[in-house]
């Protein structure tokens, strides 16, 4: 048993503990009357058909056990844990590398993710947008620039050199893509509650970075990258609200468990990953935390259009 496993809280405890943490932090909904539109699936008498859509933050690359090599999908990702906790029937088509384009069009040999939806779909979760702004490539660029000014902010300087924050612009450019994706989900699954799951906290929320060969980023760039992620999450939340979906904030519940924390405390692996997880992605603990947060939101009730 590895060190992380020995120090990990059980999945059951994480999921059960989420229920007492309160609903307000977990769930933002579209419209003031969302509470009256809540549907509590724990009391349904039919099988709840749940479809998980999204990118690698949903699929769980590297986390044992991998059940789809092409999509780097784990059976311990947050959709699988959520489905098990709620006793839902899961169809998981989340796939590493997915962009909003992969929802409506093929991703390599994989069919469009939206093809998994239908009139009998009851619940949909969606995690998407990070690849649309090229976040993994952006991180690689930032890491490559660190040696130029390790105590400064060479990454921020690079992405703002023409007077425009190009990462912020990519976030803005992705907004209509998220909007179109949500409209397409509603069209394919008109009865479903649609739950958009945001991205967890990757970097120290206080903006103070770490000095580690596993996190080769310049000291002044941590705050910039943190702010970029927050802009992405805020944009996704806005689009969810405007397009009849719930938004689940996984950033706030994961603060303090970013990639700078030691093994056993971090829920996000650093750029040089130690756990069997893709770099800069949720490890098994991170997926459990995301599942717990989404489960709490579902327990509190999710708005549907």
Secondary structure, 3 states (H helix, E strand, C coil): CCHHHHHCCCHHHHHHHHCCCCCCCCEECCCCCHHHHCCCHHHCCCCCEEEEEECHHHHCCCCCCEEECCCCEECCCHHHHHHHHHCCEEEECCCCCCCCHHHHCCECCECCHHHHCCCCCCEEEEECCCCCCCHHHHHHHHHHHHHHCCCCCHHHHHHCCCCCCHHHHHHHHHHHHHHHHHHHHHHHCCCCEEEEECCCCCCCCCCCCCCECCECCCHHHHHHHHHHHHHHHHHHHHHHHHCCCEEECCCHHHCCCCCCCCCCCCCECCCCCCCCCCCCCECHHHHHHHHHHHHHHHHHCCCCC
